[in-house]
């Protein structure tokens, strides 16, 4: 059973909740796990159909690893061994976790 829809709004609006969730998903993705438990709910770590990137969708938020095959400085960092995961709501980047460090990209 998935959490009620108000849960994702809290995670987006409350930086500590978003940070805790993002770090938990990051550890699962880069730790080679196939699932991650968040707030008592188990989510599968899936691979995107096109690029085979590891992703987790949790109530309107997408947690996705950096594509190392892109032409960007972030892709270059991923190719160099850095572990980068993005948190997105729709097409908007709202946070980043790089090498275990969380950064909220939303303006206060």
WOKA-V211168 format. One record per residue. N is the residue number from 1. PSI is psi in radians with two decimals (* if undefined). Layout:
n->N psi->PSI
n->N psi->PSI
This chain:
n->1 psi->2.24
n->2 psi->2.68
n->3 psi->2.77
n->4 psi->2.77
n->5 psi->-0.37
n->6 psi->-0.30
n->7 psi->-0.77
n->8 psi->-0.59
n->9 psi->-0.69
n->10 psi->-0.75
n->11 psi->-0.60
n->12 psi->-0.71
n->13 psi->-0.46
n->14 psi->1.83
n->15 psi->-0.67
n->16 psi->-0.68
n->17 psi->-0.78
n->18 psi->-0.76
n->19 psi->-0.84
n->20 psi->-0.79
n->21 psi->-0.80
n->22 psi->-0.76
n->23 psi->-0.65
n->24 psi->-0.77
n->25 psi->-0.74
n->26 psi->-0.86
n->27 psi->-0.67
n->28 psi->-0.80
n->29 psi->-0.89
n->30 psi->-0.13
n->31 psi->0.04
n->32 psi->0.28
n->33 psi->2.80
n->34 psi->-0.23
n->35 psi->2.87
n->36 psi->2.43
n->37 psi->2.20
n->38 psi->2.15
n->39 psi->0.71
n->40 psi->0.04
n->41 psi->2.37
n->42 psi->2.20
n->43 psi->2.45
n->44 psi->2.48
n->45 psi->1.99
n->46 psi->2.95
n->47 psi->2.33
n->48 psi->2.60
n->49 psi->-0.65
n->50 psi->-0.93
n->51 psi->-0.04
n->52 psi->0.61
n->53 psi->2.49
n->54 psi->2.30
n->55 psi->2.68
n->56 psi->2.30
n->57 psi->2.16
n->58 psi->1.83
n->59 psi->1.00
n->60 psi->-0.06
n->61 psi->2.42
n->62 psi->2.24
n->63 psi->2.04
n->64 psi->2.40
n->65 psi->2.71
n->66 psi->2.34
n->67 psi->2.00
n->68 psi->-0.14
n->69 psi->0.04
n->70 psi->2.98
n->71 psi->1.33
n->72 psi->2.89
n->73 psi->-0.54
n->74 psi->-0.70
n->75 psi->-0.72
n->76 psi->-0.73
n->77 psi->-0.70
n->78 psi->-0.72
n->79 psi->-0.53
n->80 psi->0.03
n->81 psi->-0.03
n->82 psi->2.52
n->83 psi->1.94
n->84 psi->2.29
n->85 psi->2.43
n->86 psi->2.56
n->87 psi->2.17
n->88 psi->2.56
n->89 psi->1.90
n->90 psi->-2.18
n->91 psi->0.18
n->92 psi->2.24
n->93 psi->2.16
n->94 psi->-0.31
n->95 psi->2.85
n->96 psi->2.48
n->97 psi->2.12
n->98 psi->2.15
n->99 psi->0.70
n->100 psi->0.05
n->101 psi->2.18
n->102 psi->2.43
n->103 psi->2.08
n->104 psi->2.14
n->105 psi->-0.04
n->106 psi->2.46
n->107 psi->2.51
n->108 psi->*
